[in-house]
Amino acid sequence: MKDRSMPICFTTEQYGKIEQIAKERGMLNPSQLIEEVIGEL
């Protein structure tokens, strides 16, 4: 994972959705999903 220099912010509702999707994909934590999405940009 690359170091990120800019934080990203989510509402509680948005972060909950990210957690849910990460679990559905078998990821250990939401950061993995975020890194995957950023990598696709």
C-alpha positions in Angstrom: 0.0 0.0 0.0 1.3 3.4 -0.9 1.5 6.2 1.6 -1.2 8.8 1.2 -0.6 12.4 2.0 -4.2 13.7 1.9 -6.8 12.4 4.2 -10.3 11.5 2.9 -13.4 12.1 5.0 -16.7 10.3 5.1 -19.9 10.7 7.0 -20.8 7.9 9.4 -23.4 6.6 6.9 -20.9 6.6 4.1 -18.2 4.8 6.2 -20.8 2.2 7.3 -21.6 1.5 3.6 -17.8 1.2 2.8 -17.4 -1.3 5.8 -20.4 -3.3 4.5 -19.0 -3.6 1.0 -15.5 -4.5 2.2 -17.0 -7.3 4.4 -19.0 -8.6 1.4 -15.8 -8.7 -0.6 -13.9 -10.6 2.2 -11.6 -7.7 3.0 -10.2 -7.3 6.5 -10.9 -3.6 6.7 -12.4 -0.7 4.8 -9.0 0.7 3.9 -8.4 -2.2 1.6 -11.6 -1.3 -0.4 -10.6 2.4 -0.5 -7.1 1.5 -1.8 -8.6 -0.8 -4.4 -11.0 2.0 -5.7 -8.2 4.6 -5.7 -6.0 2.2 -7.7 -8.6 2.0 -10.4 -8.6 5.8 -11.0 
